[in-house]
């Protein structure tokens, strides 16, 4: 019976922000794949993630308590929400108590609690959390700095297949495998109702996304009075294109309102417009005004006028800071017809080749309700980053020449002259404390 409940690892994460769930799910899947690729002996019940393991009607507190009390290792996605979550603190406390018991029984430490810097935590960490190392010393210094400054979820949003993300996943998988296959932690059966959170008395503020700017959202959708040709089900349309609700049941929020909420969460200002014959000129004007754009496209409406010609003209040019998102609901059988998507491919002949490309997240088709928020958020961040990269340098007026710098050394130190190279810049304060610890 014990072996049936002894999970290879337990994924502990905050559930405050539903928009993060797709990122958690992707990290979870990538970690499993990495473990399997490394030959981890994890047959049978590989891991525990509550949303996948707890059945309808089950006692979820008991299920989570039993899993934390018997798993071989715990992976914690640390964030402000994690520190502020009572149950994340309880999971941490239960597992840390098992590590203490193991130390008493064996006089050895078992590094089986593996923290992941999911989102940046500004300020002091709770004592129970600050004692842990969050990066491997062998990781490339630039990757370490990016990971420490931005957190893994932000890296996933902007470069989900990049080297930093892959390095972190590989490092976590190595730590999980070592912990799971080297140590036999004592098993406990805690009552989470009575467990005290390891972070009780601590609360940290949610981080602000560094992305700021303006995003113009162009909508191409039918209306109840003028539904798209061939569309038999008109319940998804309203009085204007901005009232289009692509998912079932067709209730608020509309696609436009939902996009506004996602873009607002990315610290950007949203402006709405309808796709028209002047779409290309408006996109060009937006770039001159330092704006990025997103096209929300109804696949049915895109097949005909007044949108087809404008979208085809957009497709014939390069728009590196404009994203295209085409929603489609799983149960809308009418919208899964092959002819619909073939017709859409003829409108977007040039961009169709890069649809749903993991390396280029700015052209997404058949996006279901579950992934709408996440994929739109990625579009906004990537487009904003690309816009920032193309910014022209500001020319300052000419002035007197600046005096030469005496040296490039450590601040508040006297110049060292040319006796040797300057010391390399140190890692962020939190990282130095982690290394020292």
MIKEPA-166598 format. One record per residue (C-alpha): y, z negated, x negated. Coordinates in nm, 2 decimals, padded with zeros to 4 digits. Each point is the difference from the previous one (the first is absolute). Layout:
REM MIKEPA-166598
+--------+--------+--------+
|      y |      z |      x |
+--------+--------+--------+
|      Y |      Z |      X |
...
+--------+--------+--------+
This chain:
REM MIKEPA-166598
+--------+--------+--------+
|      y |      z |      x |
+--------+--------+--------+
|  00.00 |  00.00 |  00.00 |
|  00.23 | -00.08 | -00.29 |
| -00.04 |  00.34 | -00.15 |
|  00.10 |  00.17 |  00.32 |
|  00.34 | -00.18 |  00.00 |
|  00.06 |  00.01 | -00.38 |
|  00.25 |  00.28 |  00.00 |
|  00.08 |  00.18 | -00.33 |
|  00.37 | -00.06 |  00.05 |
|  00.24 | -00.12 |  00.28 |
|  00.33 |  00.19 |  00.05 |
|  00.27 | -00.25 |  00.09 |
|  00.33 |  00.15 |  00.12 |
|  00.29 | -00.07 |  00.24 |
| -00.01 |  00.16 |  00.34 |
|  00.37 | -00.03 |  00.08 |
|  00.10 |  00.36 | -00.03 |
| -00.23 |  00.24 |  00.19 |
|  00.15 |  00.29 | -00.19 |
| -00.16 | -00.12 | -00.32 |
| -00.35 |  00.01 |  00.15 |
| -00.07 |  00.36 | -00.10 |
|  00.10 | -00.08 | -00.36 |
| -00.23 | -00.30 |  00.00 |
| -00.28 |  00.21 |  00.14 |
|  00.05 |  00.27 | -00.26 |
|  00.00 | -00.26 | -00.29 |
| -00.31 | -00.16 |  00.15 |
| -00.18 |  00.34 |  00.01 |
|  00.12 |  00.09 | -00.35 |
| -00.12 | -00.33 | -00.14 |
| -00.34 |  00.04 |  00.15 |
| -00.03 |  00.35 | -00.14 |
|  00.11 | -00.12 | -00.34 |
| -00.26 | -00.28 |  00.00 |
| -00.27 |  00.24 |  00.10 |
|  00.11 |  00.24 | -00.27 |
| -00.02 | -00.27 | -00.26 |
| -00.36 | -00.07 |  00.10 |
|  00.06 | -00.34 |  00.16 |
| -00.31 | -00.17 |  00.13 |
|  00.14 | -00.03 |  00.35 |
| -00.27 |  00.13 |  00.23 |
| -00.02 | -00.13 |  00.36 |
|  00.30 | -00.18 |  00.12 |
|  00.26 |  00.11 | -00.25 |
|  00.32 | -00.17 |  00.10 |
|  00.18 | -00.18 |  00.28 |
|  00.31 |  00.13 |  00.18 |
|  00.05 | -00.19 |  00.33 |
|  00.11 |  00.30 |  00.21 |
| -00.32 |  00.18 | -00.09 |
| -00.24 | -00.29 |  00.01 |
|  00.09 | -00.22 |  00.29 |
| -00.15 |  00.11 |  00.32 |
|  00.15 | -00.02 |  00.35 |
| -00.04 | -00.35 |  00.14 |
| -00.08 | -00.16 | -00.33 |
|  00.15 | -00.33 | -00.13 |
|  00.24 |  00.17 | -00.25 |
|  00.10 | -00.33 | -00.16 |
| -00.36 | -00.09 | -00.07 |
| -00.08 |  00.35 | -00.12 |
|  00.29 |  00.01 | -00.24 |
| -00.07 | -00.36 | -00.12 |
| -00.37 |  00.08 | -00.07 |
|  00.09 |  00.32 | -00.18 |
|  00.26 | -00.17 | -00.23 |
| -00.24 | -00.29 | -00.05 |
| -00.28 |  00.22 | -00.12 |
|  00.14 |  00.32 | -00.15 |
| -00.04 |  00.06 | -00.38 |
|  00.36 |  00.09 | -00.06 |
|  00.33 |  00.01 |  00.19 |
|  00.27 |  00.28 | -00.03 |
|  00.34 | -00.12 |  00.12 |
|  00.27 |  00.25 |  00.08 |
|  00.30 | -00.22 | -00.09 |
|  00.33 |  00.06 |  00.18 |
|  00.28 | -00.20 |  00.17 |
| -00.20 |  00.03 |  00.32 |
| -00.31 | -00.13 | -00.18 |
|  00.19 | -00.31 | -00.12 |
|  00.15 | -00.06 |  00.35 |
| -00.34 |  00.04 |  00.18 |
| -00.17 | -00.32 |  00.08 |
| -00.35 |  00.16 |  00.01 |
|  00.04 |  00.18 | -00.33 |
|  00.09 | -00.33 | -00.15 |
| -00.31 | -00.16 |  00.16 |
| -00.22 |  00.28 | -00.14 |
|  00.15 | -00.05 | -00.35 |
| -00.05 | -00.38 |  00.02 |
| -00.37 |  00.03 |  00.11 |
| -00.09 |  00.24 | -00.28 |
|  00.20 | -00.19 | -00.26 |
| -00.19 | -00.32 |  00.10 |
| -00.32 |  00.19 | -00.07 |
|  00.13 |  00.09 | -00.35 |
|  00.08 | -00.37 | -00.06 |
| -00.35 | -00.10 |  00.10 |
| -00.15 |  00.26 | -00.23 |
|  00.21 | -00.14 | -00.29 |
| -00.12 | -00.35 |  00.07 |
| -00.37 |  00.11 |  00.02 |
|  00.00 |  00.23 | -00.30 |
|  00.30 | -00.10 | -00.21 |
|  00.11 |  00.36 |  00.00 |
|  00.26 |  00.21 |  00.17 |
| -00.10 |  00.29 |  00.23 |
|  00.29 |  00.26 |  00.04 |
| -00.12 |  00.11 |  00.34 |
|  00.33 | -00.03 |  00.18 |
|  00.17 |  00.34 | -00.07 |
|  00.36 |  00.02 |  00.11 |
|  00.16 |  00.35 |  00.06 |
|  00.38 |  00.03 |  00.00 |
|  00.02 |  00.18 |  00.33 |
|  00.37 | -00.04 |  00.06 |
|  00.26 | -00.15 | -00.23 |
|  00.06 | -00.37 |  00.05 |
|  00.35 | -00.10 | -00.11 |
|  00.06 | -00.35 | -00.13 |
| -00.24 | -00.27 | -00.09 |
| -00.36 |  00.03 |  00.10 |
| -00.19 | -00.29 |  00.16 |
| -00.17 | -00.20 | -00.28 |
| -00.35 |  00.09 |  00.12 |
|  00.09 |  00.37 | -00.03 |
|  00.21 | -00.01 | -00.32 |
| -00.29 | -00.11 | -00.22 |
| -00.18 |  00.33 |  00.03 |
|  00.03 |  00.32 | -00.21 |
|  00.10 |  00.30 |  00.20 |
| -00.04 |  00.28 | -00.26 |
| -00.24 |  00.08 | -00.28 |
|  00.14 | -00.01 | -00.35 |
| -00.17 |  00.33 | -00.08 |
|  00.19 |  00.19 |  00.27 |
|  00.26 |  00.24 | -00.12 |
|  00.34 | -00.18 | -00.03 |
|  00.18 |  00.25 |  00.22 |
| -00.26 | -00.03 |  00.27 |
|  00.01 | -00.38 | -00.02 |
|  00.38 |  00.00 |  00.05 |
| -00.02 |  00.24 |  00.29 |
| -00.28 | -00.21 |  00.17 |
|  00.19 | -00.32 | -00.06 |
|  00.33 |  00.13 |  00.13 |
| -00.11 |  00.20 |  00.30 |
| -00.34 | -00.13 |  00.11 |
| -00.31 |  00.20 |  00.07 |
|  00.09 |  00.09 |  00.36 |
|  00.32 |  00.17 | -00.10 |
| -00.18 |  00.19 | -00.27 |
| -00.25 |  00.12 |  00.26 |
|  00.29 |  00.12 |  00.22 |
|  00.15 |  00.21 | -00.27 |
| -00.29 |  00.10 | -00.23 |
| -00.33 | -00.08 |  00.17 |
| -00.21 |  00.20 | -00.25 |
|  00.21 | -00.08 | -00.31 |
| -00.11 | -00.16 | -00.33 |
|  00.15 | -00.34 |  00.08 |
| -00.18 | -00.04 |  00.33 |
| -00.33 |  00.11 | -00.15 |
|  00.04 | -00.24 | -00.29 |
|  00.06 | -00.29 |  00.22 |
| -00.29 |  00.08 |  00.23 |
| -00.23 |  00.04 | -00.31 |
|  00.12 | -00.33 | -00.14 |
| -00.06 | -00.19 |  00.33 |
| -00.34 |  00.16 |  00.03 |
| -00.09 | -00.12 | -00.35 |
|  00.11 | -00.35 |  00.08 |
| -00.19 |  00.00 |  00.33 |
| -00.32 |  00.12 | -00.17 |
|  00.02 | -00.26 | -00.28 |
|  00.06 | -00.28 |  00.25 |
| -00.27 |  00.11 |  00.25 |
| -00.28 |  00.05 | -00.26 |
|  00.07 | -00.28 | -00.25 |
|  00.08 | -00.31 |  00.21 |
| -00.19 | -00.18 |  00.28 |
|  00.27 | -00.20 |  00.18 |
| -00.10 | -00.29 |  00.23 |
| -00.01 |  00.09 |  00.36 |
|  00.20 | -00.19 |  00.26 |
|  00.04 |  00.03 |  00.38 |
|  00.37 | -00.10 |  00.07 |
|  00.16 | -00.06 |  00.33 |
|  00.32 |  00.21 | -00.04 |
|  00.17 | -00.20 |  00.28 |
|  00.01 | -00.31 | -00.23 |
|  00.06 |  00.17 | -00.34 |
|  00.35 | -00.04 | -00.15 |
|  00.17 |  00.32 | -00.12 |
|  00.03 |  00.02 | -00.38 |
|  00.36 |  00.12 |  00.05 |
|  00.10 | -00.26 |  00.26 |
|  00.37 | -00.08 | -00.04 |
|  00.08 |  00.33 | -00.16 |
|  00.17 |  00.30 |  00.17 |
|  00.14 |  00.31 | -00.17 |
|  00.22 |  00.27 |  00.13 |
| -00.13 |  00.35 |  00.08 |
|  00.09 |  00.26 | -00.27 |
|  00.26 |  00.27 |  00.06 |
| -00.12 |  00.35 | -00.07 |
|  00.21 |  00.16 | -00.27 |
|  00.01 |  00.33 |  00.19 |
|  00.33 |  00.05 |  00.17 |
|  00.16 |  00.31 |  00.14 |
|  00.03 |  00.23 |  00.30 |
| -00.28 |  00.19 |  00.17 |
|  00.06 |  00.27 |  00.26 |
| -00.29 |  00.04 |  00.24 |
| -00.03 |  00.34 |  00.17 |
| -00.22 |  00.02 |  00.31 |
| -00.18 |  00.31 |  00.13 |
| -00.17 | -00.09 |  00.33 |
| -00.01 |  00.12 |  00.36 |
|  00.14 | -00.17 |  00.31 |
| -00.13 | -00.07 |  00.35 |
|  00.22 |  00.27 |  00.14 |
| -00.10 |  00.25 | -00.27 |
| -00.34 | -00.09 | -00.13 |
| -00.16 |  00.22 | -00.28 |
| -00.18 |  00.31 |  00.11 |
| -00.37 | -00.06 |  00.04 |
|  00.03 | -00.38 |  00.02 |
| -00.17 | -00.12 |  00.32 |
|  00.06 | -00.37 | -00.05 |
|  00.37 | -00.07 |  00.04 |
| -00.01 | -00.38 |  00.01 |
|  00.11 | -00.02 | -00.36 |
|  00.34 |  00.15 |  00.06 |
|  00.33 | -00.14 |  00.13 |
|  00.35 |  00.10 |  00.08 |
|  00.08 |  00.11 | -00.35 |
| -00.19 |  00.07 | -00.33 |
|  00.09 | -00.35 | -00.11 |
| -00.21 | -00.14 |  00.29 |
| -00.32 |  00.16 | -00.13 |
| -00.29 | -00.25 | -00.03 |
| -00.29 |  00.17 | -00.18 |
| -00.25 | -00.28 |  00.03 |
| -00.21 | -00.12 |  00.30 |
|  00.09 | -00.18 |  00.21 |
|  00.33 |  00.17 | -00.01 |
|  00.23 | -00.31 |  00.01 |
|  00.29 | -00.12 | -00.21 |
|  00.08 |  00.00 | -00.28 |
|  00.05 |  00.37 | -00.02 |
| -00.06 |  00.18 | -00.32 |
|  00.37 |  00.00 | -00.08 |
|  00.04 | -00.38 |  00.06 |
| -00.31 | -00.07 | -00.20 |
|  00.13 |  00.21 | -00.29 |
|  00.33 | -00.19 |  00.02 |
| -00.18 | -00.33 | -00.03 |
| -00.21 |  00.11 | -00.30 |
|  00.30 |  00.15 | -00.18 |
|  00.20 | -00.31 |  00.07 |
| -00.27 | -00.21 | -00.16 |
|  00.05 |  00.22 | -00.31 |
|  00.36 | -00.11 | -00.01 |
|  00.13 |  00.34 |  00.10 |
|  00.24 |  00.12 |  00.27 |
| -00.14 |  00.25 |  00.26 |
|  00.18 |  00.29 |  00.15 |
| -00.16 |  00.22 |  00.27 |
|  00.03 |  00.37 |  00.06 |
| -00.20 |  00.27 |  00.17 |
| -00.16 |  00.29 | -00.18 |
|  00.22 |  00.30 |  00.05 |
|  00.07 |  00.34 | -00.15 |
|  00.23 | -00.16 | -00.26 |
| -00.28 | -00.24 | -00.12 |
|  00.00 |  00.14 | -00.36 |
|  00.38 | -00.02 | -00.04 |
|  00.00 | -00.36 |  00.13 |
| -00.27 | -00.10 | -00.24 |
|  00.20 |  00.15 | -00.29 |
|  00.31 | -00.17 |  00.12 |
| -00.20 | -00.33 |  00.02 |
| -00.10 |  00.03 | -00.37 |
|  00.36 |  00.05 | -00.10 |
|  00.08 | -00.31 |  00.20 |
| -00.28 | -00.19 | -00.18 |
| -00.22 | -00.01 |  00.31 |
| -00.38 |  00.04 |  00.04 |
| -00.16 |  00.15 |  00.31 |
| -00.31 | -00.03 |  00.21 |
| -00.12 |  00.25 |  00.26 |
| -00.20 | -00.15 |  00.29 |
| -00.18 |  00.30 |  00.14 |
| -00.19 |  00.04 |  00.33 |
| -00.28 |  00.25 | -00.09 |
|  00.02 |  00.15 |  00.35 |
|  00.37 |  00.05 | -00.01 |
|  00.00 |  00.15 | -00.35 |
| -00.20 |  00.30 |  00.12 |
|  00.29 |  00.15 |  00.19 |
|  00.37 |  00.01 |  00.03 |
|  00.25 | -00.15 | -00.03 |
| -00.18 | -00.17 | -00.30 |
| -00.24 |  00.26 | -00.16 |
|  00.25 |  00.22 | -00.18 |
|  00.20 | -00.30 | -00.13 |
| -00.32 | -00.17 | -00.13 |
| -00.12 |  00.32 | -00.16 |
|  00.33 |  00.05 | -00.17 |
| -00.03 | -00.36 | -00.14 |
| -00.35 |  00.08 | -00.12 |
|  00.12 |  00.30 | -00.21 |
|  00.23 | -00.22 | -00.21 |
| -00.06 | -00.30 | -00.23 |
|  00.12 | -00.33 |  00.14 |
| -00.12 | -00.27 | -00.24 |
|  00.17 | -00.29 |  00.18 |
| -00.11 |  00.09 |  00.36 |
| -00.32 | -00.13 |  00.15 |
| -00.19 |  00.15 |  00.30 |
| -00.22 | -00.22 |  00.23 |
| -00.21 |  00.15 |  00.28 |
| -00.15 | -00.27 |  00.22 |
| -00.33 |  00.04 |  00.20 |
| -00.18 | -00.26 |  00.21 |
| -00.37 | -00.05 | -00.04 |
| -00.08 |  00.01 |  00.37 |
|  00.22 |  00.30 |  00.08 |
| -00.28 |  00.25 |  00.01 |
|  00.24 |  00.28 |  00.10 |
|  00.18 | -00.04 | -00.33 |
| -00.31 |  00.03 | -00.21 |
| -00.06 |  00.36 |  00.08 |
| -00.04 |  00.22 | -00.31 |
|  00.24 |  00.26 |  00.13 |
|  00.29 | -00.25 |  00.01 |
| -00.03 | -00.09 | -00.37 |
| -00.06 |  00.36 | -00.09 |
|  00.32 |  00.10 |  00.17 |
|  00.18 | -00.28 | -00.18 |
| -00.13 |  00.12 | -00.33 |
|  00.16 |  00.33 |  00.07 |
|  00.34 | -00.17 |  00.05 |
| -00.04 | -00.20 | -00.33 |
| -00.17 |  00.26 | -00.20 |
|  00.14 | -00.12 | -00.34 |
| -00.03 | -00.37 |  00.06 |
| -00.33 |  00.01 |  00.17 |
| -00.18 |  00.01 | -00.33 |
|  00.12 | -00.35 | -00.09 |
| -00.07 | -00.17 |  00.33 |
| -00.12 | -00.36 | -00.03 |
|  00.00 |  00.03 | -00.38 |
| -00.05 | -00.34 | -00.16 |
|  00.23 |  00.11 | -00.29 |
|  00.28 |  00.13 |  00.22 |
|  00.05 | -00.22 |  00.31 |
|  00.29 |  00.20 |  00.16 |
| -00.20 |  00.23 |  00.23 |
| -00.23 | -00.18 |  00.24 |
| -00.18 |  00.15 |  00.30 |
| -00.22 | -00.15 |  00.27 |
|  00.13 | -00.35 | -00.07 |
| -00.16 | -00.25 |  00.23 |
|  00.18 | -00.30 |  00.15 |
| -00.15 | -00.24 | -00.25 |
|  00.14 |  00.18 | -00.30 |
|  00.34 |  00.12 |  00.14 |
|  00.20 | -00.29 | -00.14 |
| -00.16 | -00.01 | -00.34 |
|  00.02 |  00.37 | -00.07 |
|  00.35 |  00.03 |  00.12 |
|  00.10 | -00.30 | -00.22 |
| -00.16 |  00.17 | -00.30 |
|  00.20 |  00.32 |  00.08 |
|  00.32 | -00.19 |  00.00 |
| -00.05 | -00.17 | -00.33 |
| -00.13 |  00.31 | -00.18 |
|  00.29 |  00.21 |  00.13 |
|  00.26 | -00.26 | -00.09 |
| -00.15 | -00.03 | -00.35 |
|  00.01 |  00.38 | -00.04 |
|  00.36 |  00.01 |  00.11 |
|  00.09 | -00.27 | -00.25 |
| -00.16 |  00.19 | -00.28 |
|  00.21 |  00.30 |  00.08 |
|  00.33 | -00.19 |  00.01 |
|  00.27 |  00.15 | -00.23 |
|  00.15 | -00.24 | -00.25 |
|  00.35 | -00.12 |  00.08 |
|  00.26 |  00.11 | -00.25 |
|  00.24 | -00.27 | -00.09 |
|  00.35 |  00.07 | -00.12 |
|  00.05 |  00.02 | -00.38 |
|  00.11 | -00.32 | -00.17 |
|  00.01 | -00.16 | -00.34 |
| -00.33 |  00.01 | -00.20 |
| -00.21 | -00.31 |  00.04 |
| -00.05 | -00.21 | -00.32 |
| -00.34 |  00.03 | -00.17 |
| -00.26 | -00.25 |  00.10 |
| -00.09 | -00.24 | -00.28 |
| -00.37 |  00.01 |  00.07 |
| -00.26 |  00.01 |  00.28 |
| -00.15 | -00.34 | -00.03 |
| -00.08 | -00.29 |  00.23 |
|  00.31 | -00.12 |  00.20 |
|  00.20 | -00.30 | -00.13 |
| -00.15 |  00.06 | -00.35 |
|  00.22 |  00.09 | -00.30 |
| -00.04 |  00.37 | -00.12 |
| -00.30 |  00.05 | -00.23 |
|  00.14 |  00.32 | -00.16 |
| -00.26 |  00.25 | -00.12 |
| -00.26 | -00.24 | -00.13 |
| -00.25 |  00.11 |  00.27 |
| -00.04 |  00.15 |  00.35 |
|  00.12 | -00.19 |  00.30 |
| -00.24 | -00.22 |  00.19 |
| -00.15 |  00.18 |  00.31 |
|  00.13 | -00.11 |  00.33 |
| -00.21 | -00.27 |  00.16 |
| -00.18 |  00.01 |  00.33 |
|  00.16 | -00.15 |  00.31 |
|  00.02 | -00.38 |  00.00 |
| -00.28 | -00.04 |  00.25 |
| -00.23 |  00.22 | -00.22 |
|  00.08 | -00.20 | -00.31 |
| -00.09 | -00.33 |  00.17 |
| -00.32 |  00.16 |  00.12 |
| -00.09 |  00.10 | -00.36 |
|  00.09 | -00.33 | -00.14 |
| -00.21 | -00.17 |  00.26 |
+--------+--------+--------+
